[in-house]
Amino acid sequence: MSETTRPPSERTDPTRPLSERTDPTRPLSERSETKRAHVAPAHVGVLGGGRMGAGIAHAFLLAGSHVSVVERDAASADAALTRIGDSIRRSVERDSALDAAELADRLTTGTDIAAFAAADLVIEAVPEDRALKDDALGRAEMAMPAHATLASNTSSISIDDLAADRLRPERFLGLHFFNPVPASALVEIVRGGRTETAIVDSATGWVSALGKTPIVVSDSPGFASSRLGVMLGLEAIRMLEEGVASAADIDAAMTLGYRHPMGPLRTTDVVGLDVRLGIAEELERTLGARFAPPDLLRRLVAEGKLGRKSGEGFYAWNEER
């Protein structure tokens, strides 16, 4: 039975596995009726065009939005354009209903934050550093219109902390996308203490318009996904550090024994060891020593072994990065 022919109660039942509610590998033009019932924002701004920002921009382009990506300098903006262009090319190869030229026409990249002047939604997607994010959010909200929603793609930093200096905290929330964005079925919507219910409702619809499944969580350290995922990843690193088993065997214990789609060490490589370290340090600060990063994680990050993006982490990555 295809997704489009399932009864509404079956399509929207939140107790069903994510893989049965949303299949990100299917062509966009064939995804669920739930997606078609929602509309993405007309104009989306993305501050930061790295791997995550480019993935977020790509997702909204496929959903029909005009997207403006702003980077810190011309070289970074050009790299973002190339990164998103490559993603568009791969999407068109998978789905002949997409028009590469039309998608590209709705994308702009540059360094002028004034590009957010017409945005309905602006998403900050800079690295996971509190001061960096706070500065980026401040610059974004000065450029965007008063009616627009501002979101942070943070994976662990408190939304309430980030909201403290916002001009309109009621229109601010977390939109936690997962890496790699095109293949991920989930977006975590983080509601701050002052976030208006209508903004959360709008964000839920926008995520559904992307063909992804939203979950809504209250602001708390690590939210739901990072708190659970990092705890499992840190324990796997400690087991490797202690010589309990090889990286491949530790991962196999979870993929074959618990039906996880990817083991915790390979997942850490995909997320980035530096990203995992930053989240762990934040959770250690807020939740205590049980989230203390293992020495092995710190050493690999110091050596520049960051996982897939650097070519080496717990595994060697030889494919195109």
C-alpha positions as CSV (number, residue, x, y, z in Angstrom):
1,M,0.0,0.0,0.0
2,S,1.5,3.4,-1.0
3,E,1.7,6.3,1.4
4,T,-0.8,8.3,-0.7
5,T,-3.5,5.5,-0.4
6,R,-3.2,5.0,3.3
7,P,-6.1,6.2,5.4
8,P,-5.5,9.5,7.2
9,S,-5.5,7.8,10.7
10,E,-2.7,5.5,9.5
11,R,-0.6,8.3,7.9
12,T,-0.7,10.5,11.0
13,D,-0.5,8.0,13.9
14,P,2.5,9.2,15.9
15,T,3.0,5.8,17.4
16,R,4.0,4.3,14.0
17,P,7.7,4.1,13.2
18,L,9.2,7.1,11.5
19,S,10.3,4.9,8.6
20,E,6.7,4.0,8.0
21,R,5.4,7.6,8.2
22,T,8.1,9.4,6.1
23,D,10.4,7.9,3.5
24,P,13.1,10.5,2.6
25,T,14.5,8.2,-0.2
26,R,11.3,8.4,-2.2
27,P,11.1,11.1,-5.0
28,L,9.8,14.3,-3.7
29,S,7.0,14.4,-6.2
30,E,5.7,11.1,-4.9
31,R,5.8,11.8,-1.1
32,S,2.8,11.7,1.2
33,E,-0.5,13.5,1.0
34,T,0.4,15.0,4.4
35,K,3.2,16.9,2.8
36,R,1.0,18.3,0.1
37,A,-1.5,19.5,2.8
38,H,1.1,22.0,4.1
39,V,2.9,24.9,2.4
40,A,6.5,25.9,3.0
41,P,7.3,29.6,3.7
42,A,7.5,31.7,0.5
43,H,10.9,33.0,1.4
44,V,13.4,31.4,3.7
45,G,16.7,32.8,4.9
46,V,19.5,30.6,6.0
47,L,22.5,32.1,7.9
48,G,25.4,29.7,7.3
49,G,25.9,27.6,4.2
50,G,28.0,24.8,5.5
51,R,26.9,21.1,5.4
52,M,23.9,21.7,7.6
53,G,22.9,25.1,6.2
54,A,23.2,23.9,2.6
55,G,21.1,20.8,3.5
56,I,18.4,23.0,5.0
57,A,18.4,25.4,2.0
58,H,18.1,22.4,-0.3
59,A,15.1,21.0,1.6
60,F,13.2,24.3,1.4
61,L,14.0,24.7,-2.3
62,L,12.5,21.3,-3.0
63,A,9.4,22.3,-1.0
64,G,8.9,25.4,-3.2
65,S,10.5,28.2,-1.2
66,H,12.7,31.0,-2.4
67,V,15.9,30.6,-0.3
68,S,18.6,33.2,0.5
69,V,21.8,31.8,2.0
70,V,24.1,34.3,3.7
71,E,27.7,33.5,4.5
72,R,30.6,35.4,6.2
73,D,32.6,36.0,3.1
74,A,32.5,35.6,-0.7
75,A,34.6,32.4,-0.7
76,S,32.2,30.7,1.8
77,A,29.2,31.9,-0.2
78,D,30.6,30.4,-3.4
79,A,31.3,27.1,-1.6
80,A,27.7,27.1,-0.3
81,L,26.4,27.7,-3.9
82,T,28.5,24.7,-5.1
83,R,27.3,22.6,-2.3
84,I,23.7,23.3,-2.8
85,G,24.0,23.0,-6.6
86,D,25.5,19.5,-6.2
87,S,22.5,18.5,-4.0
88,I,20.1,19.9,-6.6
89,R,21.8,17.8,-9.3
90,R,21.5,14.6,-7.2
91,S,17.8,15.3,-6.5
92,V,17.1,15.8,-10.2
93,E,18.9,12.6,-11.0
94,R,16.6,10.8,-8.6
95,D,13.3,12.6,-9.5
96,S,12.7,13.5,-13.2
97,A,9.8,15.7,-12.1
98,L,12.2,18.3,-10.7
99,D,13.5,21.1,-12.8
100,A,17.1,22.0,-12.0
101,A,17.0,25.5,-13.6
102,E,13.8,26.4,-11.8
103,L,15.2,25.3,-8.4
104,A,18.4,27.3,-9.0
105,D,16.4,30.4,-10.0
106,R,14.9,30.4,-6.5
107,L,18.3,30.3,-4.7
108,T,20.5,33.2,-3.9
109,T,23.8,33.1,-2.0
110,G,25.9,36.0,-0.8
111,T,27.3,37.9,2.2
112,D,24.7,40.7,2.6
113,I,22.3,40.0,5.4
114,A,19.9,42.4,3.9
115,A,18.8,39.4,1.8
116,F,16.6,38.5,4.7
117,A,14.5,41.6,4.4
118,A,11.6,39.7,2.7
119,A,12.0,36.4,4.6
120,D,9.1,34.7,6.4
121,L,11.5,32.3,8.2
122,V,15.2,32.7,9.0
123,I,17.2,29.8,10.2
124,E,20.6,30.2,11.9
125,A,22.9,27.3,10.9
126,V,26.3,28.4,12.2
127,P,28.6,26.1,14.3
128,E,27.5,24.9,17.7
129,D,29.0,27.7,19.7
130,R,26.8,29.8,22.1
131,A,28.5,33.2,21.4
132,L,28.7,32.6,17.7
133,K,25.0,31.7,17.5
134,D,23.9,34.6,19.7
135,D,25.8,37.0,17.5
136,A,24.4,35.4,14.3
137,L,20.8,35.5,15.6
138,G,21.2,39.2,16.6
139,R,22.4,40.1,13.1
140,A,19.6,38.1,11.5
141,E,16.8,39.6,13.5
142,M,17.9,43.1,12.7
143,A,17.6,42.4,9.0
144,M,14.4,40.4,8.9
145,P,10.8,41.7,9.0
146,A,8.8,41.8,12.2
147,H,6.3,39.2,11.1
148,A,9.0,36.6,10.4
149,T,9.9,33.6,12.5
150,L,13.5,33.2,13.7
151,A,14.9,29.7,14.4
152,S,18.2,28.2,15.6
153,N,19.4,24.9,14.2
154,T,21.1,24.2,17.6
155,S,21.4,20.6,18.7
156,S,22.0,21.3,22.4
157,I,22.1,25.0,23.4
158,S,19.1,26.2,25.4
159,I,16.5,28.0,23.3
160,D,15.5,30.1,26.4
161,D,19.2,31.2,26.8
162,L,19.4,32.2,23.2
163,A,15.9,33.9,23.4
164,A,17.0,36.1,26.3
165,D,18.5,38.7,24.0
166,R,16.1,38.4,21.1
167,L,13.9,41.3,20.0
168,R,10.8,39.0,19.6
169,P,11.4,35.9,21.7
170,E,7.8,34.9,21.2
171,R,8.6,34.3,17.5
172,F,11.8,32.4,18.2
173,L,12.2,28.6,18.5
174,G,14.6,25.7,17.7
175,L,14.5,23.8,14.4
176,H,17.0,21.0,14.9
177,F,17.7,19.3,11.5
178,F,19.7,16.2,11.3
179,N,22.8,15.4,9.2
180,P,22.6,14.6,6.3
181,V,19.5,16.7,5.9
182,P,18.3,15.3,2.6
183,A,18.2,11.7,4.0
184,S,16.9,12.5,7.4
185,A,13.2,12.0,8.2
186,L,13.1,14.0,11.4
187,V,13.2,17.6,12.5
188,E,13.0,18.4,16.2
189,I,11.0,21.5,17.0
190,V,12.1,23.1,20.3
191,R,9.6,25.3,22.0
192,G,11.0,27.9,24.3
193,G,9.3,29.2,27.4
194,R,8.1,32.3,25.5
195,T,7.5,30.8,22.1
196,E,3.9,31.4,20.9
197,T,1.8,28.3,20.2
198,A,1.0,29.7,16.8
199,I,4.7,29.8,15.9
200,V,5.1,26.1,16.9
201,D,2.1,25.2,14.9
202,S,3.4,27.0,11.8
203,A,6.8,25.3,12.2
204,T,5.1,21.9,12.4
205,G,3.4,22.6,9.1
206,W,6.6,23.8,7.5
207,V,8.5,20.7,8.5
208,S,5.6,18.5,7.1
209,A,5.8,20.5,3.9
210,L,9.4,19.3,3.6
211,G,8.2,15.7,3.6
212,K,9.8,15.2,7.1
213,T,8.3,14.3,10.4
214,P,8.2,17.0,13.2
215,I,8.5,16.2,16.9
216,V,7.9,19.0,19.4
217,V,9.9,19.1,22.6
218,S,10.2,21.6,25.4
219,D,13.5,23.4,25.9
220,S,15.8,21.2,28.1
221,P,19.5,20.3,27.9
222,G,20.1,18.3,24.7
223,F,16.3,18.3,23.9
224,A,15.3,14.7,23.2
225,S,17.5,13.6,20.3
226,S,20.9,14.9,21.3
227,R,20.5,13.9,24.9
228,L,19.8,10.3,24.0
229,G,22.0,10.0,21.0
230,V,25.1,11.6,22.6
231,M,24.7,9.4,25.7
232,L,24.8,6.2,23.5
233,G,27.7,7.6,21.4
234,L,29.8,8.5,24.5
235,E,29.4,5.1,26.0
236,A,30.3,3.4,22.7
237,I,33.5,5.6,22.6
238,R,34.3,4.5,26.2
239,M,33.9,0.9,25.2
240,L,36.2,1.3,22.3
241,E,38.7,3.2,24.6
242,E,38.6,0.3,27.1
243,G,39.1,-2.3,24.4
244,V,35.7,-4.0,24.9
245,A,35.4,-4.5,21.1
246,S,36.3,-3.0,17.8
247,A,34.4,0.0,16.4
248,A,32.7,-2.2,13.7
249,D,31.6,-4.8,16.3
250,I,30.3,-2.2,18.7
251,D,28.2,-0.8,15.9
252,A,27.1,-4.2,14.8
253,A,25.8,-4.9,18.3
254,M,23.3,-2.0,17.8
255,T,22.5,-2.4,14.1
256,L,21.9,-6.2,14.3
257,G,21.0,-6.6,17.9
258,Y,18.7,-3.5,18.3
259,R,17.9,-2.7,14.7
260,H,19.4,0.7,14.7
261,P,20.0,1.9,11.1
262,M,23.5,2.9,12.0
263,G,25.8,2.2,14.9
264,P,26.7,4.9,17.4
265,L,30.4,5.2,16.3
266,R,29.5,5.5,12.6
267,T,26.8,8.0,13.5
268,T,29.4,10.0,15.4
269,D,31.6,10.0,12.3
270,V,28.7,11.3,10.2
271,V,27.6,13.9,12.7
272,G,31.3,15.0,13.2
273,L,33.4,14.2,16.2
274,D,33.9,18.0,16.9
275,V,30.1,18.5,16.9
276,R,29.6,15.5,19.3
277,L,32.3,16.9,21.6
278,G,30.7,20.3,21.7
279,I,27.3,18.9,22.5
280,A,28.9,16.6,25.2
281,E,30.6,19.6,26.8
282,E,27.4,21.5,26.9
283,L,25.5,18.6,28.4
284,E,28.2,18.0,31.0
285,R,27.9,21.7,32.0
286,T,24.1,21.4,32.4
287,L,23.5,17.8,33.4
288,G,26.6,16.7,35.0
289,A,29.6,14.3,34.8
290,R,27.7,11.4,33.1
291,F,28.1,13.4,29.8
292,A,31.9,14.0,30.3
293,P,33.6,13.5,27.0
294,P,36.0,10.5,26.9
295,D,39.7,11.2,26.4
296,L,39.6,9.3,23.1
297,L,37.1,11.7,21.7
298,R,39.1,14.8,22.8
299,R,42.3,13.3,21.3
300,L,40.8,12.5,17.9
301,V,39.3,16.0,17.6
302,A,42.6,17.5,18.6
303,E,44.3,15.4,15.8
304,G,41.8,16.7,13.3
305,K,40.1,13.3,12.9
306,L,36.5,14.6,12.8
307,G,34.8,11.8,10.9
308,R,33.4,11.7,7.4
309,K,34.0,15.4,6.7
310,S,37.8,15.1,7.4
311,G,38.1,11.6,5.9
312,E,38.9,9.8,9.2
313,G,37.3,9.3,12.5
314,F,36.4,6.0,14.0
315,Y,36.4,4.8,10.4
316,A,38.2,5.7,7.2
317,W,36.0,7.6,4.8
318,N,37.1,7.5,1.2
319,E,34.0,8.6,-0.6
320,E,33.5,12.2,-1.9
321,R,32.9,14.5,1.1
